[in-house]
């Protein structure tokens, strides 16, 4: 699992906050900011996909 996360961190897909056991892994917000999408994802859209 660590090597998989390490690869994603190297590619800049994830960002980290915290140290050691308190580390949080978050999606890089810059990827969303630079993505050329024509719509905003909202909870309603995500629920529709899961159904």
FENQUI-V768156 format. One record per pair of residues at least 4 apart in sequence whose ideal C-beta (glycine too) atoms are under 6 Angstrom apart, sorted by the first residue. I is the first residue (numbers start at 1). GAP is how many residues later the second one is. Records with the same first field share a line. If there is no record, write none. Layout:
I = GAP + GAP
This chain:
2 = 4
8 = 5 + 6
9 = 5
12 = 16
13 = 15
14 = 11
15 = 11 + 13
16 = 7 + 9
17 = 7
18 = 4 + 5 + 6
41 = 4
